[in-house]
Amino acid sequence: MSILRLADQKTTEPYPGVRLRIAASADAGATQVRVLVATIQPGGSLPYHVHANTEATYFIVEGDLAATVDGHQVDMHAGDLVLAPPGVGHGFMNSGDGPARVVTMFPHSDPAVAHLEPGPKREGDLPPNVVFRDDVDPWTPWERCTRYDMTNSERGALSTAFSELVFQPGSMAPPHYHPETEEAMYCIDGSLVVMYGGDEIPFSPGDMFVAEAGVRHTVFNASNDVAVLLPMHPTVAPVRELIDWTPKTPLPA
């Protein structure tokens, strides 16, 4: 699939006050993932619904949302995440004064959707699949990069690994490929360069990159500013094979 530019992504308006951008789909060549980006205006909502055949991950890029997850009601903000298991109801309303933006990832190319009415409000502890940024410990997977593992098997995911990577200038992910699965990457801030099959391609906010199984790839920051990326895998344990590769684009010192 390579890169689907922001300007080339199809958009729909499925609900009042909601604009949906299709960032990765079967129509664009993805076979294992589907990624949507919803912009929700104040008072707009993604109605309560379920996906019977797949789990779904919702990462809040910006804004404030009132979420309902399996009857639990919770306020969520930029950097927070909801993982909805198959058959578990969930919905989101923009409770803030400005637009909210949500990246949704399915480890399935054709997720089923069924709308329903939320049941009685549930009390007690939230399920582990409701994740607040303040509860996620960052770590350094390689030099000059900070990683937040937002959901994986430890947080109840069945078939999703979803992270946020913050690339300082000059940082590069180890070049690799996944022999069995796709990897989807969505740029949310800054300027990056993607290596796809040996080619180096500029990668900007809103662009979507999908590397097919077996395709060599990596991402690096050749700019002088911080850049932020969301890598997404349709498995909780992606297999990685490292490769030798050196970028032609110069990196800042």
LUMNUDO-120172 format. One line per field, with one value per residue: x, y, z of N, C-alpha, C in turn; residue in one letter. Coordinates in nm, 3 decimals, padded with zeros to 5 digits, m for minus. Example, Ala and Ser with C-alpha at 12.3 -4.5 7.8 and 13.67 -1.06 7.14 Angstrom:
2
n_u	c(01.319;01.285)
n_v	c(m00.569;m00.225)
n_w	c(00.780;00.708)
ca_u	c(01.230;01.367)
ca_v	c(m00.450;m00.106)
ca_w	c(00.780;00.714)
c_u	c(01.320;01.290)
c_v	c(m00.330;00.003)
c_w	c(00.780;00.787)
residuo	c(A;S)
***
This chain:
253
n_u	c(00.083;00.196;00.214;m00.073;m00.175;m00.282;m00.448;m00.557;m00.721;m01.037;m01.341;m01.624;m01.946;m02.085;m02.249;m02.428;m02.224;m01.988;m01.699;m01.554;m01.252;m01.102;m00.830;m00.678;m00.758;m00.929;m00.991;m00.783;m00.573;m00.491;m00.486;m00.514;m00.578;m00.781;m00.809;m00.941;m01.006;m01.162;m01.315;m01.473;m01.721;m01.802;m02.051;m02.121;m02.129;m02.005;m02.220;m02.343;m02.229;m02.142;m01.882;m01.896;m01.716;m01.455;m01.202;m01.170;m00.975;m00.949;m00.792;m00.734;m00.646;m00.671;m00.868;m01.170;m01.361;m01.667;m01.695;m01.863;m01.833;m01.909;m02.118;m01.993;m01.924;m01.708;m01.479;m01.259;m00.943;m00.700;m00.448;m00.542;m00.691;m00.920;m00.986;m01.203;m01.335;m01.445;m01.793;m01.847;m02.011;m01.972;m01.925;m01.889;m01.891;m01.837;m01.739;m01.621;m01.512;m01.402;m01.308;m01.275;m01.038;m01.004;m00.826;m00.902;m00.849;m00.879;m00.804;m00.873;m01.000;m01.262;m01.465;m01.755;m02.050;m02.285;m02.550;m02.678;m02.880;m02.744;m02.711;m02.806;m02.623;m02.302;m02.128;m01.826;m01.489;m01.309;m01.272;m00.962;m00.905;m00.962;m00.764;m00.553;m00.342;m00.171;m00.127;00.045;00.365;00.639;00.905;01.236;01.291;01.488;01.769;01.703;01.427;01.097;00.864;00.523;00.339;00.030;m00.179;m00.191;m00.132;m00.110;m00.291;m00.528;m00.577;m00.667;m00.585;m00.432;m00.172;m00.079;00.082;00.246;00.493;00.752;00.963;01.274;01.482;01.689;01.644;01.597;01.395;01.476;01.560;01.350;01.139;00.812;00.735;00.483;00.268;00.091;00.198;00.068;00.105;00.057;00.102;00.104;00.217;00.470;00.751;00.846;01.047;00.978;01.103;01.042;01.054;01.313;01.298;01.296;01.064;00.894;00.697;00.410;00.199;m00.114;m00.083;m00.095;00.063;00.117;00.285;00.323;00.320;00.641;00.767;01.040;01.100;01.114;01.114;01.222;01.350;01.442;01.435;01.464;01.293;01.064;00.881;00.579;00.440;00.200;00.226;00.070;m00.041;m00.185;m00.185;m00.094;00.163;00.383;00.602;00.934;01.189;01.512;01.705;01.991;02.046;02.100;02.014;01.988;01.912;02.032;02.081;02.011;02.267)
n_v	c(m00.122;00.123;00.478;00.663;00.968;01.254;01.430;01.258;01.083;00.935;01.091;01.094;01.183;01.049;01.092;01.361;01.643;01.499;01.414;01.175;01.030;00.809;00.638;00.403;00.114;m00.170;m00.093;00.073;m00.098;m00.222;m00.522;m00.634;m00.448;m00.167;00.177;00.466;00.817;01.031;01.344;01.526;01.752;01.999;01.872;01.681;01.326;00.986;00.735;00.494;00.166;m00.164;m00.395;m00.695;m00.875;m00.801;m00.638;m00.291;00.004;00.322;00.619;00.923;01.205;01.482;01.711;01.675;01.412;01.254;00.939;00.627;00.307;m00.016;00.041;00.189;00.522;00.780;01.051;01.159;01.251;01.422;01.198;00.980;00.647;00.402;00.061;m00.144;m00.452;m00.732;m00.723;m00.558;m00.275;00.070;00.425;00.776;01.117;01.454;01.656;01.894;02.236;02.271;02.116;01.757;01.498;01.171;00.873;00.569;00.225;m00.090;m00.434;m00.572;m00.603;m00.556;m00.452;m00.536;m00.350;m00.259;m00.073;00.022;00.075;00.225;00.046;00.039;00.267;00.172;00.110;00.120;m00.018;00.083;m00.099;m00.261;m00.191;00.071;00.336;00.570;00.839;00.936;00.711;00.553;00.440;00.595;00.481;00.420;00.298;00.308;00.521;00.859;00.846;00.829;00.607;00.517;00.258;00.200;00.014;m00.341;m00.696;m00.701;m00.516;m00.627;m00.662;m00.850;m00.880;m00.660;m00.423;m00.111;00.191;00.500;00.698;00.922;01.106;01.245;01.494;01.340;01.080;00.732;00.455;00.107;m00.047;m00.288;m00.579;m00.731;m01.058;m01.178;m01.005;m00.693;m00.353;m00.057;00.296;00.618;00.956;01.213;01.451;01.685;01.629;01.346;01.080;00.806;00.483;00.264;m00.040;00.021;00.273;00.623;00.829;01.132;01.209;01.328;01.515;01.357;01.184;00.841;00.531;00.208;m00.086;m00.378;m00.730;m00.865;m00.656;m00.439;m00.176;00.140;00.425;00.761;01.064;01.331;01.599;01.913;01.928;01.798;01.497;01.302;00.980;00.720;00.389;00.085;m00.246;m00.551;m00.757;m00.891;m00.958;m00.877;m01.013;m00.933;m00.882;m00.780;m00.567;m00.471;m00.141;00.186;00.525;00.752;01.014;01.286;01.289;01.501;01.610)
n_w	c(00.000;00.071;00.101;00.185;00.110;00.303;00.156;m00.028;00.100;00.144;00.250;00.473;00.613;00.851;01.075;01.237;01.274;01.262;01.094;00.894;00.812;00.587;00.643;00.611;00.434;00.282;00.024;m00.037;m00.041;00.196;00.386;00.636;00.825;00.926;00.929;01.065;01.084;01.291;01.306;01.542;01.608;01.866;02.078;01.892;01.810;01.818;01.788;02.031;01.993;01.860;01.761;01.624;01.515;01.562;01.765;01.861;01.851;01.998;01.983;02.131;01.978;01.994;02.193;02.397;02.529;02.619;02.712;02.669;02.776;02.761;02.936;03.136;03.221;03.131;03.142;02.891;02.743;02.532;02.429;02.570;02.560;02.430;02.423;02.266;02.315;02.105;02.053;02.271;02.385;02.292;02.281;02.190;02.282;02.194;02.441;02.477;02.403;02.157;01.839;01.842;01.782;01.670;01.633;01.492;01.502;01.350;01.377;01.142;00.816;00.742;00.943;01.130;01.214;01.456;01.580;01.902;02.197;02.487;02.795;03.149;03.357;03.459;03.760;03.963;03.922;03.633;03.324;03.222;02.964;02.922;02.893;03.039;02.957;03.160;03.309;03.172;03.138;02.991;02.772;02.638;02.337;02.143;02.058;02.129;02.110;02.236;02.372;02.409;02.515;02.439;02.415;02.444;02.486;02.763;02.849;02.789;02.518;02.230;01.968;01.891;01.882;01.987;01.975;02.072;01.930;01.995;01.816;01.847;01.682;01.441;01.526;01.453;01.375;01.412;01.106;00.947;00.887;00.883;00.882;00.879;00.919;00.853;00.907;01.026;01.009;01.138;01.096;01.330;01.402;01.308;01.081;00.903;00.763;00.563;00.508;00.256;00.125;00.047;m00.073;00.004;00.153;00.201;00.490;00.628;00.868;00.913;00.702;00.594;00.638;00.528;00.568;00.395;00.479;00.494;00.362;00.357;00.589;00.762;00.985;01.013;01.163;00.997;01.030;01.211;01.418;01.667;01.607;01.579;01.589;01.522;01.552;01.447;01.495;01.371;01.563;01.881;01.923;01.726;01.487;01.424;01.190;01.176;00.959;00.759;00.679;00.554;00.569;00.290;00.305;00.487;00.841;01.123;01.347)
ca_u	c(00.000;00.281;00.157;m00.195;m00.162;m00.400;m00.536;m00.616;m00.806;m01.180;m01.410;m01.769;m02.008;m02.185;m02.337;m02.422;m02.107;m01.876;m01.637;m01.474;m01.152;m01.059;m00.685;m00.630;m00.874;m00.910;m00.996;m00.651;m00.472;m00.465;m00.554;m00.527;m00.614;m00.863;m00.782;m01.028;m00.978;m01.287;m01.316;m01.605;m01.745;m01.866;m02.188;m02.134;m02.097;m02.007;m02.323;m02.311;m02.233;m02.053;m01.822;m01.905;m01.610;m01.320;m01.187;m01.146;m00.896;m00.978;m00.689;m00.775;m00.534;m00.696;m01.004;m01.228;m01.471;m01.739;m01.701;m01.940;m01.769;m01.974;m02.199;m01.915;m01.914;m01.580;m01.427;m01.130;m00.879;m00.593;m00.350;m00.609;m00.727;m01.017;m00.988;m01.333;m01.332;m01.558;m01.922;m01.860;m02.063;m01.892;m01.964;m01.812;m01.949;m01.746;m01.785;m01.540;m01.548;m01.343;m01.313;m01.198;m00.992;m00.985;m00.778;m00.961;m00.782;m00.935;m00.719;m00.965;m01.023;m01.404;m01.532;m01.900;m02.097;m02.427;m02.584;m02.770;m02.898;m02.667;m02.788;m02.791;m02.488;m02.231;m02.038;m01.711;m01.363;m01.310;m01.197;m00.823;m00.894;m00.974;m00.625;m00.524;m00.201;m00.094;m00.098;00.134;00.505;00.717;01.037;01.320;01.324;01.615;01.822;01.627;01.285;01.017;00.752;00.413;00.263;m00.104;m00.253;m00.127;m00.193;m00.113;m00.409;m00.647;m00.595;m00.665;m00.518;m00.391;m00.066;m00.096;00.177;00.279;00.637;00.794;01.096;01.356;01.562;01.795;01.609;01.551;01.356;01.559;01.502;01.301;01.016;00.728;00.710;00.348;00.161;00.107;00.212;00.013;00.163;m00.013;00.178;00.016;00.282;00.606;00.788;00.924;01.077;00.951;01.169;00.949;01.118;01.438;01.273;01.277;00.946;00.851;00.577;00.361;00.082;m00.234;m00.051;m00.107;00.161;00.098;00.387;00.273;00.406;00.760;00.825;01.136;01.056;01.146;01.077;01.323;01.327;01.554;01.412;01.518;01.181;01.007;00.773;00.503;00.388;00.124;00.237;m00.041;m00.021;m00.302;m00.145;m00.034;00.305;00.437;00.736;01.020;01.320;01.595;01.783;02.093;02.007;02.145;01.943;02.061;01.877;02.116;02.017;02.076;02.362)
ca_v	c(00.000;00.241;00.594;00.728;01.107;01.313;01.487;01.153;00.997;00.959;01.138;01.082;01.246;00.948;01.141;01.507;01.696;01.404;01.390;01.054;01.017;00.670;00.647;00.275;00.027;m00.267;m00.022;00.134;m00.202;m00.289;m00.651;m00.681;m00.337;m00.055;00.292;00.581;00.936;01.104;01.478;01.540;01.888;02.005;01.821;01.567;01.200;00.853;00.670;00.369;00.059;m00.277;m00.464;m00.835;m00.958;m00.748;m00.532;m00.159;00.093;00.464;00.702;01.063;01.290;01.613;01.737;01.615;01.324;01.177;00.804;00.521;00.181;m00.125;00.100;00.281;00.656;00.834;01.164;01.127;01.369;01.393;01.103;00.865;00.543;00.299;m00.061;m00.208;m00.591;m00.770;m00.733;m00.465;m00.147;00.189;00.545;00.893;01.247;01.565;01.733;02.014;02.358;02.269;01.984;01.644;01.412;01.035;00.773;00.438;00.116;m00.224;m00.539;m00.644;m00.517;m00.534;m00.462;m00.527;m00.244;m00.265;00.028;m00.020;00.170;00.189;m00.003;00.118;00.310;00.079;00.169;00.037;00.004;00.079;m00.211;m00.225;m00.144;00.218;00.368;00.712;00.867;00.953;00.580;00.479;00.478;00.600;00.420;00.456;00.176;00.334;00.652;00.981;00.817;00.793;00.522;00.490;00.141;00.235;m00.111;m00.467;m00.807;m00.672;m00.434;m00.700;m00.670;m00.983;m00.881;m00.524;m00.351;00.029;00.271;00.635;00.720;01.062;01.107;01.364;01.507;01.242;00.945;00.641;00.321;00.005;m00.101;m00.424;m00.618;m00.825;m01.165;m01.233;m00.907;m00.554;m00.249;00.072;00.409;00.743;01.071;01.312;01.581;01.694;01.576;01.224;01.014;00.663;00.395;00.159;m00.120;00.086;00.411;00.718;00.906;01.226;01.163;01.450;01.494;01.313;01.079;00.704;00.442;00.067;m00.176;m00.513;m00.836;m00.895;m00.537;m00.368;m00.041;00.207;00.566;00.839;01.208;01.406;01.742;01.967;01.941;01.673;01.439;01.203;00.874;00.612;00.259;m00.003;m00.382;m00.638;m00.870;m00.844;m00.997;m00.872;m01.068;m00.838;m00.926;m00.662;m00.567;m00.367;m00.036;00.319;00.626;00.849;01.147;01.313;01.309;01.604;01.558)
ca_w	c(00.000;00.086;00.170;00.138;00.155;00.366;00.055;m00.109;00.182;00.127;00.371;00.481;00.730;00.888;01.180;01.247;01.345;01.257;00.963;00.902;00.706;00.574;00.628;00.561;00.410;00.175;m00.104;m00.061;m00.047;00.324;00.395;00.774;00.914;00.879;01.015;01.040;01.166;01.309;01.365;01.603;01.652;01.997;02.081;01.801;01.876;01.757;01.870;02.100;01.894;01.884;01.648;01.664;01.458;01.585;01.863;01.801;01.935;01.978;02.044;02.124;01.939;02.053;02.236;02.517;02.496;02.719;02.656;02.734;02.739;02.833;03.042;03.217;03.165;03.173;03.066;02.833;02.687;02.437;02.478;02.629;02.463;02.462;02.344;02.278;02.270;02.021;02.119;02.385;02.340;02.318;02.208;02.230;02.252;02.217;02.556;02.489;02.331;02.023;01.774;01.892;01.674;01.721;01.539;01.521;01.431;01.359;01.323;01.053;00.699;00.720;01.074;01.136;01.304;01.493;01.679;02.006;02.306;02.607;02.910;03.271;03.390;03.545;03.858;03.996;03.852;03.488;03.269;03.191;02.827;02.922;02.927;03.051;02.928;03.283;03.367;03.082;03.159;02.867;02.774;02.524;02.263;02.076;02.091;02.098;02.083;02.352;02.331;02.500;02.472;02.482;02.437;02.403;02.559;02.906;02.875;02.748;02.373;02.171;01.837;01.860;01.953;01.946;02.050;02.026;01.929;01.985;01.757;01.850;01.560;01.423;01.570;01.349;01.417;01.347;00.983;00.972;00.819;00.956;00.784;00.883;00.938;00.813;01.009;00.985;01.081;01.112;01.146;01.390;01.421;01.260;00.950;00.910;00.636;00.565;00.412;00.213;00.022;00.006;m00.112;00.114;00.116;00.305;00.563;00.694;00.953;00.844;00.606;00.643;00.578;00.559;00.514;00.384;00.534;00.416;00.301;00.442;00.616;00.887;00.991;01.083;01.171;00.938;01.052;01.336;01.512;01.717;01.527;01.655;01.502;01.583;01.487;01.482;01.447;01.387;01.645;02.007;01.926;01.590;01.464;01.353;01.142;01.152;00.836;00.747;00.585;00.594;00.489;00.209;00.358;00.605;00.971;01.204;01.445)
c_u	c(00.085;00.204;00.028;m00.194;m00.295;m00.498;m00.608;m00.709;m00.953;m01.243;m01.560;m01.816;m02.120;m02.285;m02.327;m02.299;m01.986;m01.827;m01.539;m01.381;m01.102;m00.911;m00.623;m00.749;m00.839;m00.911;m00.862;m00.538;m00.438;m00.545;m00.581;m00.573;m00.712;m00.840;m00.869;m00.985;m01.106;m01.260;m01.458;m01.620;m01.812;m02.012;m02.212;m02.091;m02.085;m02.104;m02.276;m02.330;m02.138;m01.995;m01.814;m01.783;m01.468;m01.320;m01.157;m01.072;m00.925;m00.875;m00.726;m00.651;m00.550;m00.842;m01.044;m01.351;m01.534;m01.763;m01.795;m01.885;m01.830;m02.052;m02.125;m01.906;m01.789;m01.540;m01.285;m01.076;m00.766;m00.487;m00.410;m00.655;m00.834;m00.996;m01.121;m01.323;m01.451;m01.686;m01.943;m01.902;m01.974;m01.942;m01.893;m01.887;m01.847;m01.805;m01.710;m01.592;m01.492;m01.352;m01.230;m01.159;m00.953;m00.935;m00.831;m00.890;m00.853;m00.832;m00.800;m00.995;m01.170;m01.481;m01.684;m01.939;m02.246;m02.453;m02.685;m02.780;m02.811;m02.758;m02.770;m02.644;m02.425;m02.137;m01.918;m01.591;m01.381;m01.234;m01.057;m00.804;m00.929;m00.842;m00.605;m00.374;m00.118;m00.058;m00.002;00.277;00.579;00.850;01.109;01.359;01.453;01.652;01.731;01.483;01.217;00.893;00.651;00.336;00.121;m00.195;m00.178;m00.192;m00.202;m00.234;m00.536;m00.669;m00.584;m00.582;m00.473;m00.271;m00.066;m00.007;00.181;00.430;00.665;00.941;01.162;01.433;01.676;01.762;01.559;01.515;01.444;01.492;01.466;01.190;00.940;00.689;00.565;00.238;00.196;00.142;00.159;00.076;00.093;00.066;00.082;00.083;00.424;00.625;00.880;00.960;01.051;01.043;01.074;01.013;01.246;01.421;01.250;01.171;00.911;00.713;00.531;00.238;m00.043;m00.209;m00.058;m00.010;00.131;00.206;00.331;00.370;00.522;00.828;00.918;01.088;01.118;01.099;01.188;01.291;01.450;01.538;01.479;01.411;01.133;00.894;00.708;00.432;00.308;00.146;00.130;m00.019;m00.149;m00.267;m00.086;00.114;00.361;00.579;00.815;01.151;01.400;01.676;01.892;02.050;02.051;02.074;02.038;02.032;01.960;02.032;02.087;02.163;02.298)
c_v	c(00.125;00.355;00.640;00.869;01.158;01.363;01.382;01.061;01.035;01.002;01.116;01.160;01.155;00.993;01.293;01.551;01.605;01.390;01.276;01.046;00.872;00.669;00.518;00.181;m00.073;m00.199;00.040;00.031;m00.270;m00.418;m00.697;m00.572;m00.243;00.057;00.409;00.695;01.018;01.241;01.506;01.682;01.888;01.964;01.705;01.439;01.085;00.771;00.536;00.253;m00.054;m00.325;m00.612;m00.916;m00.908;m00.654;m00.402;m00.073;00.237;00.544;00.848;01.148;01.429;01.622;01.660;01.534;01.266;01.039;00.717;00.389;00.071;m00.074;00.194;00.416;00.723;00.950;01.132;01.246;01.325;01.303;00.979;00.769;00.450;00.182;m00.129;m00.351;m00.622;m00.784;m00.641;m00.328;m00.031;00.304;00.665;01.020;01.355;01.654;01.863;02.131;02.362;02.131;01.881;01.556;01.277;00.945;00.637;00.333;m00.015;m00.324;m00.632;m00.550;m00.483;m00.548;m00.448;m00.421;m00.263;m00.161;m00.027;00.088;00.129;00.143;00.087;00.154;00.212;00.155;00.077;00.067;m00.004;m00.044;m00.168;m00.173;00.003;00.271;00.519;00.735;00.876;00.820;00.497;00.529;00.482;00.528;00.453;00.330;00.187;00.480;00.764;00.952;00.776;00.718;00.507;00.370;00.154;00.113;m00.227;m00.577;m00.780;m00.587;m00.499;m00.712;m00.816;m00.988;m00.742;m00.483;m00.209;00.114;00.414;00.651;00.868;01.062;01.243;01.375;01.406;01.101;00.861;00.507;00.219;m00.047;m00.249;m00.459;m00.715;m00.937;m01.209;m01.128;m00.771;m00.469;m00.119;00.182;00.537;00.856;01.173;01.447;01.574;01.633;01.456;01.179;00.865;00.594;00.280;00.083;m00.060;00.230;00.498;00.820;01.002;01.187;01.278;01.421;01.461;01.206;00.942;00.615;00.300;m00.013;m00.317;m00.612;m00.862;m00.775;m00.467;m00.225;00.011;00.351;00.641;00.988;01.282;01.556;01.786;01.987;01.802;01.627;01.325;01.108;00.774;00.484;00.164;m00.139;m00.465;m00.768;m00.814;m00.874;m00.996;m00.929;m00.968;m00.904;m00.803;m00.680;m00.460;m00.267;00.099;00.423;00.713;00.991;01.175;01.338;01.422;01.542;01.557)
c_w	c(00.000;00.154;00.103;00.196;00.213;00.260;m00.028;m00.031;00.166;00.260;00.358;00.602;00.777;00.993;01.185;01.328;01.344;01.113;00.978;00.782;00.704;00.541;00.576;00.548;00.301;00.039;m00.140;m00.054;00.083;00.331;00.538;00.870;00.844;00.978;00.971;01.132;01.171;01.368;01.411;01.656;01.791;01.990;01.987;01.869;01.777;01.841;01.927;02.002;01.935;01.751;01.687;01.623;01.484;01.705;01.790;01.902;01.897;02.055;02.023;02.096;01.998;02.096;02.360;02.477;02.622;02.659;02.738;02.684;02.825;02.953;03.133;03.147;03.222;03.083;03.019;02.756;02.594;02.501;02.540;02.520;02.519;02.367;02.370;02.228;02.180;02.102;02.236;02.332;02.378;02.231;02.266;02.190;02.283;02.326;02.573;02.408;02.189;01.963;01.849;01.774;01.732;01.608;01.583;01.437;01.458;01.306;01.232;00.936;00.677;00.852;01.062;01.239;01.328;01.602;01.780;02.111;02.424;02.719;03.031;03.296;03.488;03.637;03.879;03.909;03.701;03.438;03.227;03.049;02.811;02.978;02.928;03.032;03.055;03.348;03.282;03.101;03.025;02.883;02.644;02.448;02.183;02.100;02.040;02.056;02.213;02.304;02.444;02.444;02.526;02.500;02.376;02.486;02.709;02.944;02.819;02.599;02.326;02.045;01.795;01.946;01.898;02.036;01.996;02.038;01.910;01.941;01.776;01.718;01.555;01.466;01.453;01.410;01.346;01.220;01.001;00.873;00.909;00.859;00.776;00.881;00.877;00.935;00.952;01.071;01.038;01.176;01.204;01.412;01.365;01.123;00.968;00.769;00.656;00.465;00.384;00.098;m00.032;m00.038;00.011;00.073;00.230;00.361;00.651;00.780;00.870;00.741;00.674;00.566;00.622;00.489;00.513;00.448;00.438;00.354;00.400;00.465;00.746;00.876;01.063;01.072;01.121;00.957;01.181;01.442;01.555;01.625;01.605;01.559;01.584;01.503;01.539;01.417;01.467;01.460;01.773;02.013;01.785;01.585;01.379;01.312;01.106;01.024;00.845;00.641;00.640;00.509;00.407;00.254;00.483;00.730;01.047;01.311;01.584)
residuo	c(M;S;I;L;R;L;A;D;Q;K;T;T;E;P;Y;P;G;V;R;L;R;I;A;A;S;A;D;A;G;A;T;Q;V;R;V;L;V;A;T;I;Q;P;G;G;S;L;P;Y;H;V;H;A;N;T;E;A;T;Y;F;I;V;E;G;D;L;A;A;T;V;D;G;H;Q;V;D;M;H;A;G;D;L;V;L;A;P;P;G;V;G;H;G;F;M;N;S;G;D;G;P;A;R;V;V;T;M;F;P;H;S;D;P;A;V;A;H;L;E;P;G;P;K;R;E;G;D;L;P;P;N;V;V;F;R;D;D;V;D;P;W;T;P;W;E;R;C;T;R;Y;D;M;T;N;S;E;R;G;A;L;S;T;A;F;S;E;L;V;F;Q;P;G;S;M;A;P;P;H;Y;H;P;E;T;E;E;A;M;Y;C;I;D;G;S;L;V;V;M;Y;G;G;D;E;I;P;F;S;P;G;D;M;F;V;A;E;A;G;V;R;H;T;V;F;N;A;S;N;D;V;A;V;L;L;P;M;H;P;T;V;A;P;V;R;E;L;I;D;W;T;P;K;T;P;L;P;A)
***
